[in-house]
Structure formats: structure tokens, C-alpha cells
Amino acid sequence: MNDAPVQWFDVPEAEGLWEGDLVDAEVAGEQVLVVHHLDGTFSAYQGACPHQEFPLSYGKWDEEAGTLTCSGHGWEFDLNSGAGINPSGCRLYRYPVRATDGGAVRIGIPRDGESHYNRCREA
Ligand code: FES
């Protein structure tokens, strides 16, 4: 995330999402992975893998450990922080999230004209 002002968007795909589940969503033209953690919090990351852009939502999700393994080539990420586990140097872009008591989920898209997407070369 950066310090640019953000514009908030509702994410209907994430409403009613069970704890421990995740979903792919398109938010203001950006592909976003929304995660509803077992502790009830939400986080949101770039939806395409930083390696070769496989949809991260197709990956193997371990909700207990909070880790996701990409279906493409097995890169692994910590979805509590977005940090790469294997390889360790590759971090997912993270979006700000707001969830309301009423169940609505909103994602903040920075108004900075930049791409909110990290790419990483082969480890
Ligand atoms: S596209 Fe995700 S590991 Fe290669």
C-alpha cells in the first residue's frame, strides 16, 4: 500500500463470504483476491500471481495456516501479510479493506494512476 488517497468500492462478491474462504473479485477494473480469515478479519491482495499471472483464487488455500499455494507453479504466500514464503522475496500488493457490521466489504483503490500489482522474476 502507499499513502495516496483511496477511493472505496463495494465488493458484492465478498458479501456473505464465509470465514476461512476467499474469492476473486473485479474492483474498478482491477483483479482482487479477497480473503475472509478465520478470526473474522478481511484482507485483499492482487488477484493474479506475481509470477505468471495465474488467478490466485485457483490456488490451494490453507485457511488454518493462512497460506496459499499458486496452482501455476507452486509459489506460496502468507495471506495474513501478503509476504512470499517460497520464494520469500516476492510480496503481493495489498489493498486496504473495510468491512461493516452489516456484512458489506469495501476495497480501497489508491488514486495514484499506478498499477497495483507486483511482478517477480523467477526465484
Ligand atoms: S503463476 Fe503462480 S507460481 Fe507461477
Boltz pocket constraint, residues with backbone or C-beta under 6 A from the ligand:
constraints:
  - pocket:
      binder: B
      contacts: [[A, 49], [A, 50], [A, 51], [A, 52], [A, 53], [A, 54], [A, 70], [A, 71], [A, 72], [A, 73], [A, 74], [A, 75]]
      max_distance: 6.0
